[in-house]
Each structure stands twice: as structure tokens, then as C-alpha cells.
Amino acid sequence: MALSLSAAAPAAYATVPTTVVQNATGLPDGVLYYVDGQKVSKEVAEKVNPASIAMVNVLKGATVRQIVGNVPETQVILITTKGNENAAPVVELNKKLNRSVDLTNKLLLVDGQQVTLTEMERLLPSQLQQVTVLSADDAVKAYGEKGKNGSVSVMTK
């Protein structure tokens, strides 16, 4: 049986609204949720409009305790909405997140120029275009002996 649609289709079938359908199972239980740097309930996180999301980070294991303290949950979902990437609570969480990665003795580059850890930490999330992390072996291949402890390279907008 063939189905054909013609321009003469009834108006009820001619326009189909496009909507985002959330998974029927919703967000998982037993997870901490943060929206724009503020701890929120699962119910509040579920109400965030997907079109308004700029970034989502998922933390697991020991990193959870490094970022949010001694909590029973082993997973955290950090949601940042558009326009709030530089809000003070988001910046503070990002600083903690950046500190959870040991950058000591790593070759740090911003737009191809070597920088200090302090200079790297001054970057705002809204300035970042791309972040590349290389293992020690790959960093030595790319940057020579300076990369012997690995590297983090940031390209800004």
C-alpha cells in the first residue's frame, strides 16, 4: 500500500509543530544537580529548557568530592545555561574543576604561547574555543622536552 501526501492535505496535517521531547524516564536519581553553579533538585534540573543549555559537565567518582565536598552521591551533573557562562557561581565551580586536574609541571599554552598557571586560571569559560590535553608522550612529540609532563593547550575565540 502506497501513501502519498499532496498539497491538498487538510490543514491539520499540513503543519506539524517541532518540539523537543524529553526522555520519558527523566533524569537519574542519586545524582547531584547544579544549574548555573547553584545546587538544585532533580525536579528543577528537569525543568531546564534544553534549548537554553550552553554546556553540561558530568563528574564521577573522586572528582565529585574534590569539587562539591564530602557527599554520598558519586555523580554530579553541572548544567550551564546560555548567558550564564561567566556568572560568579559558575566561575567558582569551574575554578574548582580546573584545580581537580593537576596542571603542575604541565606545559600550558594559550593561543600557542606558553603561560603560567595563574594566567591559565584567569581565562573565562566564554573565552574558550578549544582545549587540547596531551599525554607526556604526545606532548614531547609535539613540543619537545618542554612537554615531558604533558600539556594543556587552549585556543581562545
Order of alpha helices (4+ residues) and beta strands (2+ residues): alpha-beta-beta-alpha-beta-alpha-beta-alpha-beta-beta-alpha-beta-alpha-beta
